[in-house]
Amino acid sequence: MKFCISTIEFWESVGFNTENWRVSTDGLKSICHEKFARLLVEDLDTNSNIETHDIDSVNFKAIIENEFTGDFRPSG
């Protein structure tokens, strides 16, 4: 299983509603399951706006622990 990380601004620019997505501690990035990201991002594998990580990778775990909280994007 893989997840994609990008800015909230990018996700919304391609058509996603990120209102209830997990958000980074700086409030700028959010996470999307790769399967869903592929629905709206045709160039997912080459798009420089997106980082894709395997859920079991050490790098992904470090990003989640250091850059993300358990909080979801506040609505409004």
DSSP file (Angstrom, degrees, kcal/mol; ACC not computed):
  #  RESIDUE AA STRUCTURE BP1 BP2  ACC     N-H-->O    O-->H-N    N-H-->O    O-->H-N    TCO  KAPPA ALPHA  PHI   PSI    X-CA   Y-CA   Z-CA
    1    1 A M              0   0    0      0, 0.0    54,-2.8     0, 0.0     2,-0.3   0.000 360.0 360.0 360.0 138.7    0.0    0.0    0.0
    2    2 A K  E     -A   54   0A   0     52,-0.2    32,-2.4    53,-0.1    33,-0.4  -0.915 360.0-158.3-126.5 152.1    1.3    3.5   -0.9
    3    3 A F  E     -AB  53  33A   0     50,-2.7    50,-2.9    -2,-0.3     2,-0.4  -0.944  10.0-142.4-127.0 150.3    0.5    7.0    0.2
    4    4 A C  E     -AB  52  32A   0     28,-3.5    28,-2.7    -2,-0.3     2,-0.4  -0.906   9.2-159.3-114.6 139.7    1.1   10.3   -1.6
    5    5 A I  E     +AB  51  31A   0     46,-2.9    46,-2.5    -2,-0.4     2,-0.3  -0.967  27.2 137.6-119.4 132.9    2.0   13.5    0.2
    6    6 A S  E     - B   0  30A   0     24,-1.9    24,-2.7    -2,-0.4    44,-0.1  -0.932  55.1 -68.2-156.2 178.1    1.6   16.9   -1.4
    7    7 A T  E  >  - B   0  29A   0     42,-0.4     4,-2.4    -2,-0.3    22,-0.3  -0.428  37.8-124.8 -73.0 151.1    0.4   20.4   -0.5
    8    8 A I  H  > S+     0   0    0     20,-3.0     4,-2.6     1,-0.2     5,-0.2   0.896 113.8  58.7 -59.1 -40.0   -3.2   21.0    0.3
    9    9 A E  H  > S+     0   0    0     19,-0.5     4,-1.7     1,-0.2    -1,-0.2   0.904 106.9  46.4 -57.3 -43.3   -3.2   23.6   -2.4
   10   10 A F  H  > S+     0   0    0      2,-0.2     4,-1.3     1,-0.2    -2,-0.2   0.955 111.1  50.7 -65.2 -49.5   -2.1   21.0   -5.0
   11   11 A W  H  <>S+     0   0    0     -4,-2.4     5,-2.3     1,-0.3     3,-0.5   0.906 113.6  45.8 -56.7 -42.1   -4.6   18.4   -3.9
   12   12 A E  H ><5S+     0   0    0     -4,-2.6     3,-1.0     1,-0.2    -1,-0.3   0.831 105.3  61.1 -70.7 -30.8   -7.4   21.0   -4.2
   13   13 A S  H 3<5S+     0   0    0     -4,-1.7    -1,-0.2     1,-0.2    -2,-0.2   0.767 105.6  47.9 -67.5 -23.9   -6.1   22.3   -7.5
   14   14 A V  T 3<5S-     0   0    0     -4,-1.3    -1,-0.2    -3,-0.5    -2,-0.2   0.441 131.4 -90.4 -96.4  -0.1   -6.7   18.8   -9.1
   15   15 A G  T < 5S+     0   0    0     -3,-1.0     2,-0.2     1,-0.3    -3,-0.2   0.472  77.7 136.3 114.1   2.0  -10.2   18.5   -7.6
   16   16 A F      < -     0   0    0     -5,-2.3     2,-0.7    -6,-0.2    -1,-0.3  -0.574  48.4-138.5 -82.9 146.0   -9.9   16.9   -4.2
   17   17 A N        -     0   0    0     -2,-0.2     3,-0.4     1,-0.1    -5,-0.0  -0.918  22.4-179.0 -97.6 109.5  -11.8   18.1   -1.2
   18   18 A T    >   +     0   0    0     -2,-0.7     3,-2.0     1,-0.2    55,-0.3   0.232  42.2 118.4 -96.1  13.6   -9.2   17.9    1.6
   19   19 A E  T 3  S+     0   0    0      1,-0.3    -1,-0.2    53,-0.1    53,-0.0   0.812  85.1  31.5 -52.6 -37.2  -11.5   19.1    4.4
   20   20 A N  T 3  S+     0   0    0     -3,-0.4    -1,-0.3    52,-0.1     2,-0.2   0.079  94.9 117.6-111.9  23.8  -11.3   15.9    6.4
   21   21 A W  S <  S-     0   0    0     -3,-2.0    52,-2.8     1,-0.1     2,-0.2  -0.557  74.7 -96.5 -90.2 155.3   -7.7   14.8    5.4
   22   22 A R  E     -D   72   0B   0      9,-0.3     9,-1.0    50,-0.2     2,-0.3  -0.488  46.7-152.5 -67.2 138.4   -4.8   14.4    7.8
   23   23 A V  E     -C   30   0A   0     48,-1.6    46,-1.2     7,-0.2     7,-0.2  -0.855  13.0-109.7-121.5 150.2   -2.7   17.5    7.8
   24   24 A S  E >   -D   68   0B   0      5,-2.4     3,-1.8    -2,-0.3    44,-0.3  -0.278  37.4-105.5 -71.1 162.7    1.0   18.3    8.4
   25   25 A T  T 3  S+     0   0    0     42,-3.1    43,-0.1     1,-0.3    -1,-0.1   0.782 122.6  52.7 -62.7 -27.0    2.0   20.1   11.5
   26   26 A D  T 3  S-     0   0    0     41,-0.4    -1,-0.3     1,-0.0    42,-0.1   0.508 110.8-123.6 -86.3  -3.3    2.7   23.3    9.5
   27   27 A G  S <  S+     0   0    0     -3,-1.8    -2,-0.1     2,-0.1   -19,-0.1   0.586  87.0  97.6  77.5  10.3   -0.8   23.1    8.0
   28   28 A L  S    S+     0   0    0    -21,-0.1   -20,-3.0   -20,-0.1   -19,-0.5   0.745  71.7  52.3-103.0 -27.7    0.5   23.0    4.4
   29   29 A K  E     -B    7   0A   0    -22,-0.3    -5,-2.4   -21,-0.1     2,-0.3  -0.730  54.3-174.0-115.6 159.8    0.6   19.3    3.4
   30   30 A S  E     -BC   6  23A   0    -24,-2.7   -24,-1.9    -2,-0.3     2,-0.4  -0.950  21.1-119.4-145.7 166.2   -1.9   16.4    3.4
   31   31 A I  E     -B    5   0A   0     -9,-1.0     2,-0.4    -2,-0.3    -9,-0.3  -0.861  22.9-177.0-113.5 140.9   -1.8   12.7    2.7
   32   32 A C  E     -B    4   0A   0    -28,-2.7   -28,-3.5    -2,-0.4     2,-0.1  -0.999  33.6-109.9-135.8 138.2   -3.8   10.8    0.0
   33   33 A H  E >>  -B    3   0A   0     -2,-0.4     4,-2.3   -30,-0.2     3,-0.8  -0.446  31.4-124.5 -62.7 137.1   -3.9    7.0   -0.6
   34   34 A E  H 3> S+     0   0    0    -32,-2.4     4,-2.3     1,-0.3     5,-0.2   0.858 108.2  60.4 -54.3 -39.5   -2.2    6.3   -4.0
   35   35 A K  H 34 S+     0   0    0    -33,-0.4     4,-0.4     1,-0.2    -1,-0.3   0.894 110.8  40.2 -58.0 -41.0   -5.3    4.6   -5.4
   36   36 A F  H X> S+     0   0    0     -3,-0.8     3,-1.1     1,-0.2     4,-0.7   0.867 110.1  57.9 -77.0 -36.8   -7.3    7.7   -5.0
   37   37 A A  H >X S+     0   0    0     -4,-2.3     4,-2.0     1,-0.3     3,-1.0   0.883 100.2  59.4 -59.8 -37.5   -4.6   10.1   -6.1
   38   38 A R  H 3< S+     0   0    0     -4,-2.3    -1,-0.3     1,-0.2    -2,-0.2   0.736  92.6  68.7 -64.3 -22.0   -4.4    8.2   -9.4
   39   39 A L  H <4 S+     0   0    0     -3,-1.1    -1,-0.2    -4,-0.4    -2,-0.2   0.861 118.8  16.4 -64.9 -35.3   -8.1    9.0  -10.1
   40   40 A L  H << S+     0   0    0     -3,-1.0     2,-0.7    -4,-0.7    -2,-0.2   0.526 116.2  68.9-117.7  -9.6   -7.3   12.7  -10.6
   41   41 A V    ><  -     0   0    0     -4,-2.0     3,-1.1    -5,-0.2    -1,-0.2  -0.870  53.2-178.9-117.0  99.6   -3.6   12.9  -11.1
   42   42 A E  T 3  S+     0   0    0     -2,-0.7     3,-0.3     1,-0.3    -1,-0.2   0.847  83.6  45.3 -65.6 -35.7   -2.6   11.4  -14.5
   43   43 A D  T >> S+     0   0    0      1,-0.2     4,-1.6     2,-0.1     3,-1.4  -0.149  71.3 138.9-102.0  38.8    1.1   12.0  -14.1
   44   44 A L  T <4  +     0   0    0     -3,-1.1     3,-0.2     1,-0.3    -1,-0.2   0.845  68.6  52.6 -52.3 -42.0    1.3   10.8  -10.5
   45   45 A D  T 34 S+     0   0    0     -3,-0.3    -1,-0.3     1,-0.2    -2,-0.1   0.713 122.0  29.2 -72.3 -20.2    4.6    8.9  -11.0
   46   46 A T  T <4 S+     0   0    0     -3,-1.4     2,-0.4     3,-0.0    -1,-0.2   0.413  86.6 119.2-119.0  -0.5    6.4   11.9  -12.5
   47   47 A N    ><  -     0   0    0     -4,-1.6     3,-1.5    -3,-0.2    -6,-0.0  -0.556  51.5-154.0 -75.3 121.2    4.7   14.8  -10.9
   48   48 A S  T 3  S+     0   0    0     -2,-0.4    -1,-0.2     1,-0.3    -4,-0.0   0.571  89.4  68.1 -73.3  -7.9    7.2   16.8   -8.9
   49   49 A N  T 3  S+     0   0    0    -43,-0.0   -42,-0.4   -39,-0.0     2,-0.4   0.559  95.1  67.7 -83.2  -8.3    4.5   18.1   -6.6
   50   50 A I    <   -     0   0    0     -3,-1.5     2,-0.5    -6,-0.1   -44,-0.2  -0.927  59.3-161.3-123.6 135.5    3.9   14.6   -5.1
   51   51 A E  E     -A    5   0A   0    -46,-2.5   -46,-2.9    -2,-0.4     2,-0.5  -0.962  15.8-160.1-107.0 128.0    6.0   12.3   -2.9
   52   52 A T  E     +A    4   0A   0     -2,-0.5     2,-0.4   -48,-0.2   -48,-0.2  -0.934  13.0 179.0-112.3 132.4    4.9    8.7   -3.0
   53   53 A H  E     -A    3   0A   0    -50,-2.9   -50,-2.7    -2,-0.5     2,-0.3  -0.982  31.4-118.9-134.6 141.9    5.9    6.3   -0.2
   54   54 A D  E >   -A    2   0A   0     -2,-0.4     3,-1.9   -52,-0.2     6,-0.3  -0.597  30.2-126.2 -72.1 138.2    5.3    2.7    0.7
   55   55 A I  T 3  S+     0   0    0    -54,-2.8    -1,-0.1    -2,-0.3   -53,-0.1   0.776 108.4  50.4 -60.3 -26.9    3.4    2.5    4.0
   56   56 A D  T 3  S+     0   0    0    -55,-0.3    -1,-0.3     4,-0.1     2,-0.1   0.443  84.8 115.5 -91.8   0.1    6.1    0.1    5.4
   57   57 A S    <>  -     0   0    0     -3,-1.9     4,-2.1     1,-0.1     5,-0.2  -0.411  68.6-133.3 -75.1 147.0    9.1    2.3    4.5
   58   58 A V  H  > S+     0   0    0      1,-0.2     4,-2.2     2,-0.2     5,-0.2   0.880 107.7  55.9 -61.7 -39.0   11.3    3.7    7.2
   59   59 A N  H  > S+     0   0    0      2,-0.2     4,-2.3     1,-0.2    -1,-0.2   0.918 107.1  47.9 -61.9 -45.4   11.2    7.1    5.3
   60   60 A F  H  > S+     0   0    0     -6,-0.3     4,-2.6     1,-0.2     5,-0.2   0.922 111.1  50.8 -63.3 -44.2    7.3    7.2    5.4
   61   61 A K  H  X S+     0   0    0     -4,-2.1     4,-2.4     1,-0.2    -1,-0.2   0.895 110.5  49.7 -60.5 -40.1    7.2    6.3    9.1
   62   62 A A  H  X S+     0   0    0     -4,-2.2     4,-2.4     2,-0.2     5,-0.3   0.907 110.2  50.3 -66.0 -41.4    9.7    9.1    9.9
   63   63 A I  H  X>S+     0   0    0     -4,-2.3     4,-3.1     2,-0.2     5,-0.6   0.937 112.1  47.3 -61.3 -46.6    7.7   11.6    7.9
   64   64 A I  H  X5S+     0   0    0     -4,-2.6     4,-1.1     1,-0.2    -2,-0.2   0.919 115.6  44.7 -62.2 -44.3    4.5   10.7    9.7
   65   65 A E  H  <5S+     0   0    0     -4,-2.4    -1,-0.2    -5,-0.2    -2,-0.2   0.856 125.1  31.6 -68.6 -35.2    6.1   10.8   13.1
   66   66 A N  H  <5S+     0   0    0     -4,-2.4    -2,-0.2    -5,-0.2    -3,-0.2   0.769 129.9  27.7 -97.1 -28.5    8.0   14.1   12.5
   67   67 A E  H  <5S+     0   0    0     -4,-3.1   -42,-3.1    -5,-0.3   -41,-0.4   0.580 110.6  58.8-114.1 -12.5    5.8   16.1   10.1
   68   68 A F  E  << -D   24   0B   0     -4,-1.1     2,-0.2    -5,-0.6   -44,-0.2  -0.892  56.1-158.8-124.2 151.4    2.2   15.0   10.7
   69   69 A T  E     -     0   0B   0    -46,-1.2   -46,-0.1    -2,-0.3    -3,-0.0  -0.541  38.7-105.2-108.7-179.6   -0.1   14.9   13.7
   70   70 A G  E    S+     0   0B   0     -2,-0.2     2,-0.1   -48,-0.1   -46,-0.1   0.439  88.0 111.2 -82.9  -0.6   -3.2   12.8   14.2
   71   71 A D  E     -     0   0B   0    -48,-0.2   -48,-1.6     1,-0.1     2,-0.3  -0.394  60.3-140.8 -78.8 152.3   -5.2   15.9   13.6
   72   72 A F  E     -D   22   0B   0    -50,-0.2   -50,-0.2    -2,-0.1   -52,-0.1  -0.729  39.6 -78.3-106.6 160.0   -7.4   16.4   10.5
   73   73 A R        -     0   0    0    -52,-2.8     2,-0.2   -55,-0.3    -1,-0.1  -0.331  50.9-118.5 -60.3 127.5   -7.7   19.6    8.6
   74   74 A P        -     0   0    0      0, 0.0     2,-0.1     0, 0.0    -1,-0.1  -0.467  28.5-124.9 -67.9 137.5  -10.1   22.0   10.4
   75   75 A S              0   0    0      1,-0.2   -55,-0.0    -2,-0.2    -3,-0.0  -0.486 360.0 360.0 -81.3 153.7  -13.2   22.8    8.4
   76   76 A G              0   0    0     -2,-0.1    -1,-0.2     0, 0.0   -57,-0.0   0.435 360.0 360.0  94.1 360.0  -14.1   26.4    7.7
